[in-house]
């Protein structure tokens, strides 16, 4: 994580420490890290850390994300449940370094359908009206895909569970296309508006022959600096 981009992150750390000052077990500042959980499944989810629910009162909806949360760094056991259910879908032991920004992508109902990324979010020049954008392939059966964003940004040969670096593009309304590798016909063809001085992650979700929330599509989130 770029140190200059971490003011919000450290402010969140202070808030977290103040909120837990009366707890019996207070997490020391050096052991905290940042996490965003991205739901690339068809179900609404809740997630737990060592048995304690982390996403507050709001569940994580399909194509949604939890927003930046503070968690203990190191190896921890994460659990995922469908909203309204007491049954654990799966457990996922995951290790995160302290003082970093990270994401978990949930793409199915088993631990092998979960992966993580380290989010190195760039600082943008506020006077150049640019956006930062990266792509994550979270479509479990899509195979390798190619992605184009307008005329300037192209991500080639992106395998399932892979993440690109952030690239710069001009702000404004742009056509977003996702191709199954080797095909000249886009599987997804849509338009999105990109605000200046904002970093985005685009991610595929769903199944190629899925219906409703399970349909193959592209999601988008704003990355916190």
PEZITA-V477969 format. One record per pair of residues at least 12 apart in sequence whose ideal C-beta (glycine too) atoms are under 6 Angstrom apart, sorted by the first residue. I is the first residue (numbers start at 1). J is the second residue. Records with the same first field share a line. If there is no record, write none. Layout:
BEGIN
I->J + J
END
This chain:
BEGIN
1->100 + 101
2->123
4->123
5->123 + 225
9->34
12->70
13->29 + 32
16->70
27->72
31->72 + 73 + 98
32->70
33->73 + 96 + 98 + 100
34->68 + 101
35->69 + 71 + 102
36->65 + 66 + 68 + 103
37->60 + 66 + 104
38->65 + 103 + 105
39->60 + 62 + 64 + 106
40->105 + 107 + 138 + 205
41->106
42->62 + 213 + 214
43->82
44->59 + 61 + 83
45->60 + 80
46->59 + 81 + 83
47->80
48->79
49->71 + 76
50->77
54->69
59->83
62->213
63->205 + 219
65->221
68->224
73->96 + 97 + 98
75->95
77->91 + 93
78->92 + 94
79->91
89->109
90->110 + 111
92->111 + 114
94->116
100->118
101->119
102->116 + 118
103->117 + 119
104->116
105->138
107->138 + 140
108->140
113->140
115->161
117->163
119->223
121->199 + 223 + 225
122->166
124->197
126->197
129->171 + 196
130->168
131->169 + 171 + 194 + 198
132->166 + 168 + 199
133->149 + 169 + 200
134->164 + 166 + 201
135->147 + 155 + 164 + 202
136->163 + 201 + 203
137->158 + 160 + 162 + 204
138->203 + 204 + 205
139->204
141->207 + 208
142->204
144->157 + 159 + 181
145->158 + 178
146->179 + 181
147->178
148->177
149->174 + 176
150->174
152->169
153->167 + 169
171->194 + 195 + 196
173->191 + 193
175->191
176->190 + 192
177->189
178->218
188->218
199->223
200->220
201->221 + 223
202->218 + 220
203->219
204->218
205->217 + 219
END
